[in-house]
Amino acid sequence: MCQTGLTIDYTLNRIWWTDAKPGLSDTIESADLNGNHRRIVLKSGSLEHPFGMSLFQDNVYWTDWESGKLFRANKFTGGEEVELAVNLRDVMNVVVFDQQRQPLGYLNI
């Protein structure tokens, strides 16, 4: 495994990560904060080498190291995948800034 992206969904109390496995299938997965109820959200397809990721509302956003693209998909179904940007040179991460992203009471580090 090669986890490169990692984020927390504070509204659902889940952790999300990208797993780029050279030569194997690449995935975006999630689990509860105890590591239980693990599920694959996206597998292969446009996931050439998922790297950075973020969440906002019902969507997961990720960068792809190989293609230099930014994508969005529904975080519950993995469907409704959209290519948001192309030709991003050396793109590694994506960050969503919004008050809803980290509720009051959590430290902003």
Helices and strands as residue ranges (DSSP letters): E 3-9, E 14-19, E 27-32, E 39-43, E 50-56, E 59-64, E 69-74, E 82-85, G 99-101
